């Protein structure tokens, strides 16, 4: 019986494909703590390429890094001027869009990753935003508007050439996380490509959590909203009274 098991294991090992190139990854930190004074953070993503054989000389090597925030549904509305007023006229529902999304590459996106691979793995920013829940005639315009807004406020980044590749073996890049991060897990993917085709993928995640006073206030607001509201009112009253006392002292 043991002989059959050993023989089967050998056959499985022989049949399993051996990857010629494989990503070995590291992170400067796999957890981000949101405190009362949190104003953003930089995550260093670095790694190496492990090879079973010498790399081919007739193909271009590329690395693509993506970091995505929690995905949520949302509604994008269009405003138009009617009778001198700006009002919402059209709306499109997006089934899922990341709260944060960053793409970093070693070179021009179209050269590092083919269109087919982008479709397969949803790497570019437009592909990371999922299909509409209800169709509208000009759906692409709503996606473009969402991307434009989130690029302007620092939540979406397309970082062409920001991945440094040294001697075709070592790579590194930095991803800037904004101050208003959404709590949750941030899936991180690293794609190794040759001539635009994906050779290997490495997946990990970065945990973003509120700690200290931020965590206590968050839990209080969600678990005991009445207590949270009374506390907020009491703080407002005390703050007003202290401001009044300070004003009286200054006048004297």
Secondary structure by P-SEA (a helix, b strand, c coil): caaaaaaaaaaaaaacccccbbbbbcccccbbbbcccccbbbbbbbbbbbbccccccccccbbbbbbbcbbbbbbbbbbbbcccbbbbcbbbbbcccccbbbbbccccccccccaaaaaaccccccccccccccccccaaaaaaaaaaaaaaacccccccccccccccccccbbbbbcccccccbbbbbbbbbcccccccccbbbbbbbbcaaaaaaaaaaaccaaaaaaaaaaaaaaaaaaaaaaaaaaac
